Amino acid sequence: MKVSTNGKTFIKKEEGEILKPYKCPAGIWTISVGCTTYQNGVAVKGTDRSLTQSESDALFSHHLIKVENWLNKHCTWIKTQNQFDALASFIHQYGTGFENKYPNSYKTLKSGNEAEIVKLLETSFVNIVAGSGKKELLPRRKRETALFVKK
Protein backbone atom coordinates (compact mmCIF):
# COMPACT_ATOMS: atom_id res chain seq x y z
CA MET A 1 0.00 0.00 0.00
CA LYS A 2 0.93 3.64 -0.36
CA VAL A 3 -0.13 6.76 1.53
CA SER A 4 -3.13 8.27 -0.26
CA THR A 5 -3.52 11.89 -1.26
CA ASN A 6 -5.85 12.29 1.75
CA GLY A 7 -3.19 10.69 3.96
CA LYS A 8 -0.53 13.10 2.72
CA THR A 9 -2.83 16.04 3.37
CA PHE A 10 -3.59 14.66 6.85
CA ILE A 11 0.11 14.32 7.72
CA LYS A 12 0.94 17.78 6.37
CA LYS A 13 -1.85 19.28 8.47
CA GLU A 14 -0.65 17.44 11.60
CA GLU A 15 3.06 18.18 11.13
CA GLY A 16 2.91 21.52 9.41
CA GLU A 17 5.36 22.41 6.67
CA ILE A 18 8.24 24.76 7.35
CA LEU A 19 10.84 25.37 4.67
CA LYS A 20 13.64 26.54 6.98
CA PRO A 21 15.26 24.54 9.79
CA TYR A 22 13.51 24.79 13.15
CA LYS A 23 13.63 22.96 16.44
CA CYS A 24 10.58 20.78 17.00
CA PRO A 25 9.05 20.61 20.50
CA ALA A 26 11.41 17.69 21.29
CA GLY A 27 14.38 19.97 20.54
CA ILE A 28 15.40 18.21 17.30
CA TRP A 29 16.31 20.18 14.18
CA THR A 30 13.57 19.62 11.63
CA ILE A 31 12.61 20.88 8.18
CA SER A 32 9.84 20.38 5.62
CA VAL A 33 7.01 18.19 6.89
CA GLY A 34 8.53 16.93 10.14
CA CYS A 35 11.74 15.62 8.53
CA THR A 36 14.84 15.39 10.72
CA THR A 37 17.18 14.06 8.01
CA TYR A 38 17.72 14.70 4.33
CA GLN A 39 17.52 12.08 1.57
CA ASN A 40 21.23 11.26 2.06
CA GLY A 41 20.68 10.54 5.77
CA VAL A 42 22.41 13.70 7.02
CA ALA A 43 20.69 15.26 10.01
CA VAL A 44 19.09 18.68 9.64
CA LYS A 45 21.12 21.46 11.28
CA GLY A 46 20.07 24.94 12.30
CA THR A 47 22.58 26.48 9.88
CA ASP A 48 21.09 24.71 6.83
CA ARG A 49 19.53 26.82 4.11
CA SER A 50 15.80 27.01 3.54
CA LEU A 51 14.25 24.60 1.06
CA THR A 52 12.27 25.49 -2.01
CA GLN A 53 8.74 24.11 -2.16
CA SER A 54 9.79 21.46 -4.68
CA GLU A 55 12.72 20.41 -2.46
CA SER A 56 10.37 20.14 0.51
CA ASP A 57 7.92 18.06 -1.54
CA ALA A 58 10.75 15.72 -2.62
CA LEU A 59 12.03 15.35 0.94
CA PHE A 60 8.56 14.61 2.31
CA SER A 61 7.98 12.06 -0.47
CA HIS A 62 11.32 10.41 0.33
CA HIS A 63 10.37 10.05 3.98
CA LEU A 64 6.90 8.76 3.11
CA ILE A 65 8.42 6.00 0.97
CA LYS A 66 10.41 4.86 4.01
CA VAL A 67 7.22 4.92 6.12
CA GLU A 68 5.27 3.01 3.46
CA ASN A 69 7.99 0.36 3.22
CA TRP A 70 8.08 0.03 7.01
CA LEU A 71 4.31 -0.37 7.29
CA ASN A 72 4.15 -2.85 4.39
CA LYS A 73 6.85 -4.94 6.07
CA HIS A 74 5.71 -4.78 9.70
CA CYS A 75 1.92 -4.33 9.50
CA THR A 76 0.82 -6.78 6.83
CA TRP A 77 -2.61 -7.08 8.47
CA ILE A 78 -3.72 -3.55 7.40
CA LYS A 79 -7.09 -3.78 5.62
CA THR A 80 -8.10 -0.22 4.74
CA GLN A 81 -6.54 2.90 3.29
CA ASN A 82 -7.61 4.87 6.37
CA GLN A 83 -5.78 2.42 8.66
CA PHE A 84 -2.68 2.74 6.51
CA ASP A 85 -2.84 6.55 6.40
CA ALA A 86 -3.42 6.86 10.15
CA LEU A 87 -0.50 4.59 10.95
CA ALA A 88 1.66 6.40 8.37
CA SER A 89 1.05 9.63 10.30
CA PHE A 90 1.95 7.88 13.55
CA ILE A 91 5.13 6.27 12.19
CA HIS A 92 6.18 9.42 10.31
CA GLN A 93 6.28 11.18 13.66
CA TYR A 94 8.09 8.43 15.61
CA GLY A 95 10.35 7.10 12.88
CA THR A 96 10.90 3.88 11.04
CA GLY A 97 13.12 2.62 13.87
CA PHE A 98 9.93 2.41 15.94
CA GLU A 99 10.42 -1.31 16.65
CA ASN A 100 13.74 -0.60 18.37
CA LYS A 101 12.66 2.49 20.30
CA TYR A 102 9.28 1.21 21.51
CA PRO A 103 9.32 -2.63 21.42
CA ASN A 104 6.10 -3.16 23.39
CA SER A 105 4.14 -0.69 21.27
CA TYR A 106 5.68 -2.26 18.17
CA LYS A 107 4.37 -5.68 19.22
CA THR A 108 0.90 -4.17 19.47
CA LEU A 109 1.15 -2.60 16.00
CA LYS A 110 2.49 -5.78 14.46
CA SER A 111 -0.22 -7.93 16.09
CA GLY A 112 -3.06 -6.55 13.99
CA ASN A 113 -5.34 -6.55 17.02
CA GLU A 114 -7.40 -3.53 16.01
CA ALA A 115 -8.85 -2.90 19.49
CA GLU A 116 -5.37 -2.86 21.01
CA ILE A 117 -4.05 -0.65 18.22
CA VAL A 118 -6.88 1.83 18.79
CA LYS A 119 -5.97 1.85 22.49
CA LEU A 120 -2.31 2.42 21.56
CA LEU A 121 -3.19 5.30 19.26
CA GLU A 122 -5.52 6.90 21.81
CA THR A 123 -3.22 6.72 24.79
CA SER A 124 0.42 6.30 23.77
CA PHE A 125 3.04 8.98 23.56
CA VAL A 126 0.65 11.82 24.37
CA ASN A 127 3.10 13.19 26.94
CA ILE A 128 6.23 12.85 24.82
CA VAL A 129 7.21 16.33 23.77
CA ALA A 130 10.70 17.14 25.05
CA GLY A 131 9.69 15.77 28.42
CA SER A 132 7.35 18.70 28.91
CA GLY A 133 4.58 16.56 30.35
CA LYS A 134 2.06 18.57 28.32
CA LYS A 135 -0.52 16.67 26.35
CA GLU A 136 0.17 18.41 23.04
CA LEU A 137 -0.08 15.14 21.15
CA LEU A 138 -3.42 14.03 22.57
CA PRO A 139 -5.51 15.89 19.93
CA ARG A 140 -3.34 14.46 17.14
CA ARG A 141 -3.64 10.93 18.51
CA LYS A 142 -7.43 11.35 18.66
CA ARG A 143 -7.51 12.47 15.02
CA GLU A 144 -5.29 9.54 13.99
CA THR A 145 -7.55 7.17 15.90
CA ALA A 146 -10.65 8.62 14.22
CA LEU A 147 -9.02 8.13 10.81
CA PHE A 148 -7.91 4.60 11.70
CA VAL A 149 -11.44 3.44 12.58
CA LYS A 150 -13.19 5.35 9.77
CA LYS A 151 -14.81 2.98 7.27
ZADO-1210 file (C-alpha; in nm, 4 decimals, padded with zeros to 6 digits):
<atoms>
<atom x="00.0000" y="00.0000" z="00.0000" code="MET" pos="1"/>
<atom x="00.0929" y="00.3643" z="-00.0357" code="LYS" pos="2"/>
<atom x="-00.0127" y="00.6759" z="00.1530" code="VAL" pos="3"/>
<atom x="-00.3131" y="00.8268" z="-00.0259" code="SER" pos="4"/>
<atom x="-00.3521" y="01.1894" z="-00.1256" code="THR" pos="5"/>
<atom x="-00.5847" y="01.2293" z="00.1746" code="ASN" pos="6"/>
<atom x="-00.3194" y="01.0686" z="00.3960" code="GLY" pos="7"/>
<atom x="-00.0526" y="01.3096" z="00.2723" code="LYS" pos="8"/>
<atom x="-00.2833" y="01.6038" z="00.3372" code="THR" pos="9"/>
<atom x="-00.3593" y="01.4657" z="00.6850" code="PHE" pos="10"/>
<atom x="00.0111" y="01.4316" z="00.7724" code="ILE" pos="11"/>
<atom x="00.0940" y="01.7780" z="00.6374" code="LYS" pos="12"/>
<atom x="-00.1847" y="01.9276" z="00.8470" code="LYS" pos="13"/>
<atom x="-00.0648" y="01.7442" z="01.1596" code="GLU" pos="14"/>
<atom x="00.3058" y="01.8177" z="01.1134" code="GLU" pos="15"/>
<atom x="00.2911" y="02.1524" z="00.9409" code="GLY" pos="16"/>
<atom x="00.5356" y="02.2410" z="00.6669" code="GLU" pos="17"/>
<atom x="00.8240" y="02.4764" z="00.7351" code="ILE" pos="18"/>
<atom x="01.0845" y="02.5367" z="00.4666" code="LEU" pos="19"/>
<atom x="01.3635" y="02.6540" z="00.6981" code="LYS" pos="20"/>
<atom x="01.5261" y="02.4543" z="00.9793" code="PRO" pos="21"/>
<atom x="01.3508" y="02.4787" z="01.3150" code="TYR" pos="22"/>
<atom x="01.3631" y="02.2962" z="01.6443" code="LYS" pos="23"/>
<atom x="01.0583" y="02.0779" z="01.7004" code="CYS" pos="24"/>
<atom x="00.9053" y="02.0609" z="02.0505" code="PRO" pos="25"/>
<atom x="01.1409" y="01.7692" z="02.1294" code="ALA" pos="26"/>
<atom x="01.4377" y="01.9972" z="02.0538" code="GLY" pos="27"/>
<atom x="01.5398" y="01.8210" z="01.7297" code="ILE" pos="28"/>
<atom x="01.6312" y="02.0184" z="01.4179" code="TRP" pos="29"/>
<atom x="01.3572" y="01.9619" z="01.1628" code="THR" pos="30"/>
<atom x="01.2607" y="02.0880" z="00.8182" code="ILE" pos="31"/>
<atom x="00.9839" y="02.0383" z="00.5616" code="SER" pos="32"/>
<atom x="00.7006" y="01.8189" z="00.6892" code="VAL" pos="33"/>
<atom x="00.8533" y="01.6927" z="01.0142" code="GLY" pos="34"/>
<atom x="01.1742" y="01.5620" z="00.8526" code="CYS" pos="35"/>
<atom x="01.4845" y="01.5390" z="01.0720" code="THR" pos="36"/>
<atom x="01.7180" y="01.4063" z="00.8009" code="THR" pos="37"/>
<atom x="01.7722" y="01.4697" z="00.4329" code="TYR" pos="38"/>
<atom x="01.7517" y="01.2075" z="00.1566" code="GLN" pos="39"/>
<atom x="02.1225" y="01.1265" z="00.2064" code="ASN" pos="40"/>
<atom x="02.0680" y="01.0535" z="00.5773" code="GLY" pos="41"/>
<atom x="02.2408" y="01.3697" z="00.7018" code="VAL" pos="42"/>
<atom x="02.0689" y="01.5263" z="01.0006" code="ALA" pos="43"/>
<atom x="01.9093" y="01.8679" z="00.9640" code="VAL" pos="44"/>
<atom x="02.1123" y="02.1465" z="01.1275" code="LYS" pos="45"/>
<atom x="02.0067" y="02.4942" z="01.2299" code="GLY" pos="46"/>
<atom x="02.2579" y="02.6481" z="00.9879" code="THR" pos="47"/>
<atom x="02.1092" y="02.4711" z="00.6833" code="ASP" pos="48"/>
<atom x="01.9530" y="02.6821" z="00.4111" code="ARG" pos="49"/>
<atom x="01.5802" y="02.7007" z="00.3540" code="SER" pos="50"/>
<atom x="01.4253" y="02.4596" z="00.1061" code="LEU" pos="51"/>
<atom x="01.2270" y="02.5493" z="-00.2012" code="THR" pos="52"/>
<atom x="00.8735" y="02.4113" z="-00.2158" code="GLN" pos="53"/>
<atom x="00.9794" y="02.1462" z="-00.4684" code="SER" pos="54"/>
<atom x="01.2725" y="02.0410" z="-00.2457" code="GLU" pos="55"/>
<atom x="01.0370" y="02.0141" z="00.0508" code="SER" pos="56"/>
<atom x="00.7924" y="01.8055" z="-00.1539" code="ASP" pos="57"/>
<atom x="01.0751" y="01.5724" z="-00.2621" code="ALA" pos="58"/>
<atom x="01.2034" y="01.5353" z="00.0941" code="LEU" pos="59"/>
<atom x="00.8559" y="01.4614" z="00.2309" code="PHE" pos="60"/>
<atom x="00.7983" y="01.2063" z="-00.0469" code="SER" pos="61"/>
<atom x="01.1320" y="01.0409" z="00.0325" code="HIS" pos="62"/>
<atom x="01.0366" y="01.0051" z="00.3984" code="HIS" pos="63"/>
<atom x="00.6901" y="00.8760" z="00.3109" code="LEU" pos="64"/>
<atom x="00.8417" y="00.5999" z="00.0974" code="ILE" pos="65"/>
<atom x="01.0405" y="00.4857" z="00.4015" code="LYS" pos="66"/>
<atom x="00.7216" y="00.4919" z="00.6122" code="VAL" pos="67"/>
<atom x="00.5268" y="00.3007" z="00.3459" code="GLU" pos="68"/>
<atom x="00.7991" y="00.0364" z="00.3217" code="ASN" pos="69"/>
<atom x="00.8077" y="00.0026" z="00.7007" code="TRP" pos="70"/>
<atom x="00.4306" y="-00.0374" z="00.7289" code="LEU" pos="71"/>
<atom x="00.4155" y="-00.2850" z="00.4394" code="ASN" pos="72"/>
<atom x="00.6848" y="-00.4942" z="00.6067" code="LYS" pos="73"/>
<atom x="00.5712" y="-00.4779" z="00.9704" code="HIS" pos="74"/>
<atom x="00.1921" y="-00.4332" z="00.9502" code="CYS" pos="75"/>
<atom x="00.0825" y="-00.6784" z="00.6825" code="THR" pos="76"/>
<atom x="-00.2606" y="-00.7078" z="00.8475" code="TRP" pos="77"/>
<atom x="-00.3720" y="-00.3547" z="00.7404" code="ILE" pos="78"/>
<atom x="-00.7088" y="-00.3779" z="00.5616" code="LYS" pos="79"/>
<atom x="-00.8101" y="-00.0223" z="00.4744" code="THR" pos="80"/>
<atom x="-00.6544" y="00.2896" z="00.3292" code="GLN" pos="81"/>
<atom x="-00.7606" y="00.4866" z="00.6367" code="ASN" pos="82"/>
<atom x="-00.5781" y="00.2422" z="00.8661" code="GLN" pos="83"/>
<atom x="-00.2676" y="00.2738" z="00.6507" code="PHE" pos="84"/>
<atom x="-00.2841" y="00.6547" z="00.6397" code="ASP" pos="85"/>
<atom x="-00.3424" y="00.6859" z="01.0155" code="ALA" pos="86"/>
<atom x="-00.0496" y="00.4591" z="01.0950" code="LEU" pos="87"/>
<atom x="00.1656" y="00.6401" z="00.8373" code="ALA" pos="88"/>
<atom x="00.1053" y="00.9634" z="01.0298" code="SER" pos="89"/>
<atom x="00.1948" y="00.7884" z="01.3553" code="PHE" pos="90"/>
<atom x="00.5131" y="00.6266" z="01.2186" code="ILE" pos="91"/>
<atom x="00.6180" y="00.9419" z="01.0314" code="HIS" pos="92"/>
<atom x="00.6283" y="01.1180" z="01.3663" code="GLN" pos="93"/>
<atom x="00.8093" y="00.8435" z="01.5610" code="TYR" pos="94"/>
<atom x="01.0351" y="00.7105" z="01.2883" code="GLY" pos="95"/>
<atom x="01.0902" y="00.3877" z="01.1035" code="THR" pos="96"/>
<atom x="01.3117" y="00.2624" z="01.3866" code="GLY" pos="97"/>
<atom x="00.9935" y="00.2406" z="01.5940" code="PHE" pos="98"/>
<atom x="01.0417" y="-00.1308" z="01.6646" code="GLU" pos="99"/>
<atom x="01.3743" y="-00.0600" z="01.8366" code="ASN" pos="100"/>
<atom x="01.2664" y="00.2490" z="02.0298" code="LYS" pos="101"/>
<atom x="00.9284" y="00.1208" z="02.1507" code="TYR" pos="102"/>
<atom x="00.9320" y="-00.2634" z="02.1420" code="PRO" pos="103"/>
<atom x="00.6098" y="-00.3155" z="02.3393" code="ASN" pos="104"/>
<atom x="00.4142" y="-00.0688" z="02.1268" code="SER" pos="105"/>
<atom x="00.5679" y="-00.2259" z="01.8174" code="TYR" pos="106"/>
<atom x="00.4372" y="-00.5675" z="01.9221" code="LYS" pos="107"/>
<atom x="00.0896" y="-00.4171" z="01.9473" code="THR" pos="108"/>
<atom x="00.1150" y="-00.2596" z="01.6005" code="LEU" pos="109"/>
<atom x="00.2486" y="-00.5781" z="01.4464" code="LYS" pos="110"/>
<atom x="-00.0216" y="-00.7932" z="01.6087" code="SER" pos="111"/>
<atom x="-00.3058" y="-00.6550" z="01.3989" code="GLY" pos="112"/>
<atom x="-00.5340" y="-00.6546" z="01.7021" code="ASN" pos="113"/>
<atom x="-00.7398" y="-00.3531" z="01.6014" code="GLU" pos="114"/>
<atom x="-00.8855" y="-00.2901" z="01.9489" code="ALA" pos="115"/>
<atom x="-00.5366" y="-00.2858" z="02.1013" code="GLU" pos="116"/>
<atom x="-00.4049" y="-00.0647" z="01.8219" code="ILE" pos="117"/>
<atom x="-00.6877" y="00.1830" z="01.8791" code="VAL" pos="118"/>
<atom x="-00.5968" y="00.1852" z="02.2490" code="LYS" pos="119"/>
<atom x="-00.2309" y="00.2420" z="02.1562" code="LEU" pos="120"/>
<atom x="-00.3188" y="00.5304" z="01.9258" code="LEU" pos="121"/>
<atom x="-00.5523" y="00.6902" z="02.1806" code="GLU" pos="122"/>
<atom x="-00.3216" y="00.6722" z="02.4788" code="THR" pos="123"/>
<atom x="00.0416" y="00.6300" z="02.3773" code="SER" pos="124"/>
<atom x="00.3037" y="00.8976" z="02.3564" code="PHE" pos="125"/>
<atom x="00.0646" y="01.1816" z="02.4369" code="VAL" pos="126"/>
<atom x="00.3095" y="01.3187" z="02.6941" code="ASN" pos="127"/>
<atom x="00.6230" y="01.2850" z="02.4815" code="ILE" pos="128"/>
<atom x="00.7214" y="01.6334" z="02.3775" code="VAL" pos="129"/>
<atom x="01.0700" y="01.7137" z="02.5048" code="ALA" pos="130"/>
<atom x="00.9692" y="01.5768" z="02.8424" code="GLY" pos="131"/>
<atom x="00.7349" y="01.8705" z="02.8910" code="SER" pos="132"/>
<atom x="00.4583" y="01.6561" z="03.0347" code="GLY" pos="133"/>
<atom x="00.2065" y="01.8565" z="02.8316" code="LYS" pos="134"/>
<atom x="-00.0524" y="01.6670" z="02.6350" code="LYS" pos="135"/>
<atom x="00.0170" y="01.8415" z="02.3040" code="GLU" pos="136"/>
<atom x="-00.0085" y="01.5141" z="02.1154" code="LEU" pos="137"/>
<atom x="-00.3417" y="01.4032" z="02.2567" code="LEU" pos="138"/>
<atom x="-00.5508" y="01.5887" z="01.9935" code="PRO" pos="139"/>
<atom x="-00.3344" y="01.4464" z="01.7141" code="ARG" pos="140"/>
<atom x="-00.3637" y="01.0930" z="01.8514" code="ARG" pos="141"/>
<atom x="-00.7428" y="01.1354" z="01.8657" code="LYS" pos="142"/>
<atom x="-00.7507" y="01.2466" z="01.5017" code="ARG" pos="143"/>
<atom x="-00.5289" y="00.9545" z="01.3987" code="GLU" pos="144"/>
<atom x="-00.7550" y="00.7166" z="01.5897" code="THR" pos="145"/>
<atom x="-01.0648" y="00.8622" z="01.4222" code="ALA" pos="146"/>
<atom x="-00.9016" y="00.8130" z="01.0812" code="LEU" pos="147"/>
<atom x="-00.7910" y="00.4599" z="01.1702" code="PHE" pos="148"/>
<atom x="-01.1437" y="00.3438" z="01.2584" code="VAL" pos="149"/>
<atom x="-01.3192" y="00.5346" z="00.9773" code="LYS" pos="150"/>
<atom x="-01.4807" y="00.2977" z="00.7267" code="LYS" pos="151"/>
</atoms>
